[in-house]
Amino acid sequence: MNKAEHAKENYLKGYNCAQSVILAFADDLSLDKETALRMSSSFGAGMGGLREVCGAVSAAFMIIGLKHGYSDIKNQEHKKKLYSLIQETAKKFEKENGSIVCAELLGLKENCQNTEKKTKKRPCYELVFDAAKIISESSGHLK
């Protein structure tokens, strides 16, 4: 099973969108399952239910950071390349799905806290699939 299918399966099991994506890559990132799930748990539903940046996208950014991130604050070139990779990933996701914002992806323009409206259309399993696919196909390498 590829990473995108694994992420989709995770979502269908009940994990939130961020958890679904990060969990699909946990082994590759040397993250134990518990840490991966806890680390990403607050990013579901567009950052804790705020319907802001899609949790699948947030997880993709976390994965990029874990794979290609920097720790040397003096290495501005590395930081610049990392941010470029993040922006490229966001553009790919937006091109595929129309936005990186949860509320927009779900068609919720007004009253994003209305649970009944939220659950009418939930393409989230498709979004976690797309985010994981984009990360899998990413050729960006910084180190």
C-alpha positions as a LaTeX table, in Angstrom:
\begin{tabular}{lrrr}
\hline
Residue & $x$ (\AA) & $y$ (\AA) & $z$ (\AA) \\
\hline
Met1 & 0.00 & 0.00 & 0.00 \\
Asn2 & 1.42 & 3.42 & $-0.91$ \\
Lys3 & 1.53 & 6.38 & 1.49 \\
Ala4 & $-1.51$ & 8.11 & $-0.03$ \\
Glu5 & $-3.64$ & 4.98 & 0.30 \\
His6 & $-2.33$ & 4.45 & 3.82 \\
Ala7 & $-3.30$ & 8.02 & 4.78 \\
Lys8 & $-6.79$ & 7.56 & 3.34 \\
Glu9 & $-7.20$ & 4.28 & 5.21 \\
Asn10 & $-6.10$ & 5.99 & 8.44 \\
Tyr11 & $-8.76$ & 8.66 & 7.97 \\
Leu12 & $-11.45$ & 6.08 & 7.28 \\
Lys13 & $-10.45$ & 4.32 & 10.53 \\
Gly14 & $-11.24$ & 7.50 & 12.45 \\
Tyr15 & $-8.00$ & 9.45 & 12.76 \\
Asn16 & $-8.25$ & 13.16 & 12.03 \\
Cys17 & $-6.85$ & 14.51 & 8.76 \\
Ala18 & $-3.49$ & 15.57 & 10.21 \\
Gln19 & $-3.03$ & 12.32 & 12.11 \\
Ser20 & $-3.92$ & 10.31 & 9.02 \\
Val21 & $-1.15$ & 11.86 & 6.94 \\
Ile22 & 1.57 & 11.96 & 9.60 \\
Leu23 & 0.86 & 8.37 & 10.60 \\
Ala24 & 1.37 & 7.20 & 7.01 \\
Phe25 & 4.94 & 8.56 & 7.16 \\
Ala26 & 5.77 & 7.87 & 10.82 \\
Asp27 & 8.06 & 4.90 & 10.14 \\
Asp28 & 10.00 & 6.83 & 7.48 \\
Leu29 & 10.46 & 9.68 & 9.95 \\
Ser30 & 11.53 & 7.40 & 12.83 \\
Leu31 & 8.50 & 8.56 & 14.81 \\
Asp32 & 6.75 & 6.14 & 17.08 \\
Lys33 & 2.99 & 5.93 & 16.51 \\
Glu34 & 2.06 & 7.52 & 19.85 \\
Thr35 & 4.30 & 10.57 & 19.27 \\
Ala36 & 3.08 & 10.96 & 15.69 \\
Leu37 & $-0.56$ & 10.85 & 16.78 \\
Arg38 & $-0.14$ & 13.22 & 19.72 \\
Met39 & 1.99 & 15.68 & 17.73 \\
Ser40 & $-0.60$ & 15.96 & 14.97 \\
Ser41 & $-3.78$ & 15.63 & 17.05 \\
Ser42 & $-4.38$ & 19.36 & 17.47 \\
Phe43 & $-4.16$ & 20.11 & 13.74 \\
Gly44 & $-7.33$ & 18.24 & 12.73 \\
Ala45 & $-10.36$ & 20.11 & 11.39 \\
Gly46 & $-8.27$ & 23.04 & 10.27 \\
Met47 & $-6.29$ & 23.49 & 13.49 \\
Gly48 & $-8.41$ & 22.32 & 16.38 \\
Gly49 & $-11.76$ & 22.83 & 14.67 \\
Leu50 & $-11.04$ & 26.42 & 13.63 \\
Arg51 & $-11.41$ & 25.44 & 9.95 \\
Glu52 & $-8.22$ & 27.29 & 9.04 \\
Val53 & $-5.32$ & 25.54 & 7.26 \\
Cys54 & $-6.35$ & 21.98 & 6.39 \\
Gly55 & $-4.95$ & 19.43 & 8.82 \\
Ala56 & $-3.68$ & 17.27 & 5.96 \\
Val57 & $-1.69$ & 20.25 & 4.69 \\
Ser58 & $-0.39$ & 21.03 & 8.18 \\
Ala59 & 0.78 & 17.42 & 8.46 \\
Ala60 & 2.48 & 17.66 & 5.08 \\
Phe61 & 4.35 & 20.72 & 6.34 \\
Met62 & 5.35 & 18.86 & 9.52 \\
Ile63 & 6.68 & 15.99 & 7.42 \\
Ile64 & 8.69 & 18.36 & 5.24 \\
Gly65 & 10.09 & 19.98 & 8.38 \\
Leu66 & 11.05 & 16.64 & 9.87 \\
Lys67 & 12.67 & 15.50 & 6.61 \\
His68 & 14.26 & 18.73 & 5.46 \\
Gly69 & 14.02 & 21.23 & 8.32 \\
Tyr70 & 16.80 & 23.29 & 9.79 \\
Ser71 & 18.08 & 23.73 & 13.32 \\
Asp72 & 20.94 & 26.12 & 12.64 \\
Ile73 & 19.32 & 29.56 & 12.91 \\
Lys74 & 22.32 & 31.10 & 11.14 \\
Asn75 & 21.76 & 29.06 & 7.98 \\
Gln76 & 19.40 & 31.45 & 6.23 \\
Glu77 & 19.91 & 29.74 & 2.87 \\
His78 & 18.54 & 26.47 & 4.25 \\
Lys79 & 15.59 & 28.31 & 5.78 \\
Lys80 & 14.89 & 30.00 & 2.46 \\
Lys81 & 14.97 & 26.66 & 0.58 \\
Leu82 & 12.73 & 25.03 & 3.20 \\
Tyr83 & 10.14 & 27.80 & 2.95 \\
Ser84 & 10.26 & 27.51 & $-0.83$ \\
Leu85 & 9.50 & 23.79 & $-0.55$ \\
Ile86 & 6.60 & 24.52 & 1.82 \\
Gln87 & 5.19 & 27.10 & $-0.59$ \\
Glu88 & 5.60 & 24.73 & $-3.54$ \\
Thr89 & 3.73 & 22.01 & $-1.63$ \\
Ala90 & 0.92 & 24.43 & $-0.74$ \\
Lys91 & 0.60 & 25.51 & $-4.37$ \\
Lys92 & 0.39 & 21.89 & $-5.56$ \\
Phe93 & $-2.32$ & 21.11 & $-3.01$ \\
Glu94 & $-4.22$ & 24.29 & $-3.83$ \\
Lys95 & $-4.01$ & 23.60 & $-7.56$ \\
Glu96 & $-5.43$ & 20.13 & $-7.00$ \\
Asn97 & $-8.14$ & 21.12 & $-4.49$ \\
Gly98 & $-8.81$ & 24.85 & $-4.88$ \\
Ser99 & $-7.56$ & 25.95 & $-1.46$ \\
Ile100 & $-5.50$ & 24.94 & 1.57 \\
Val101 & $-8.13$ & 26.31 & 3.99 \\
Cys102 & $-10.41$ & 23.73 & 5.63 \\
Ala103 & $-13.58$ & 25.85 & 5.53 \\
Glu104 & $-13.12$ & 26.58 & 1.84 \\
Leu105 & $-12.34$ & 22.94 & 1.03 \\
Leu106 & $-15.55$ & 21.86 & 2.78 \\
Gly107 & $-17.64$ & 24.63 & 1.24 \\
Leu108 & $-18.22$ & 26.33 & 4.57 \\
Lys109 & $-18.18$ & 30.09 & 4.07 \\
Glu110 & $-20.39$ & 31.01 & 6.99 \\
Asn111 & $-20.70$ & 29.69 & 10.52 \\
Cys112 & $-17.87$ & 27.17 & 10.39 \\
Gln113 & $-18.74$ & 25.95 & 13.88 \\
Asn114 & $-22.11$ & 24.56 & 12.71 \\
Thr115 & $-21.59$ & 20.79 & 13.04 \\
Glu116 & $-24.60$ & 19.85 & 10.93 \\
Lys117 & $-23.28$ & 21.88 & 8.00 \\
Lys118 & $-19.75$ & 20.56 & 8.47 \\
Thr119 & $-20.69$ & 16.94 & 8.09 \\
Lys120 & $-22.83$ & 17.23 & 4.95 \\
Lys121 & $-19.83$ & 17.15 & 2.62 \\
Arg122 & $-16.60$ & 15.67 & 3.97 \\
Pro123 & $-14.10$ & 15.05 & 1.18 \\
Cys124 & $-11.38$ & 14.77 & 3.81 \\
Tyr125 & $-10.36$ & 11.23 & 2.87 \\
Glu126 & $-9.61$ & 12.59 & $-0.61$ \\
Leu127 & $-7.66$ & 15.51 & 0.85 \\
Val128 & $-5.47$ & 13.31 & 3.05 \\
Phe129 & $-4.84$ & 11.13 & 0.00 \\
Asp130 & $-3.78$ & 14.17 & $-2.03$ \\
Ala131 & $-1.53$ & 15.58 & 0.71 \\
Ala132 & 0.25 & 12.25 & 1.18 \\
Lys133 & 0.59 & 11.81 & $-2.58$ \\
Ile134 & 2.16 & 15.25 & $-2.95$ \\
Ile135 & 4.65 & 14.52 & $-0.16$ \\
Ser136 & 5.46 & 11.11 & $-1.67$ \\
Glu137 & 6.13 & 12.67 & $-5.06$ \\
Ser138 & 8.06 & 15.64 & $-3.73$ \\
Ser139 & 11.56 & 15.71 & $-5.06$ \\
Gly140 & 12.60 & 18.68 & $-2.92$ \\
His141 & 15.76 & 17.85 & $-1.01$ \\
Leu142 & 17.58 & 20.33 & 1.17 \\
Lys143 & 20.19 & 18.38 & 3.09 \\
\hline
\end{tabular}
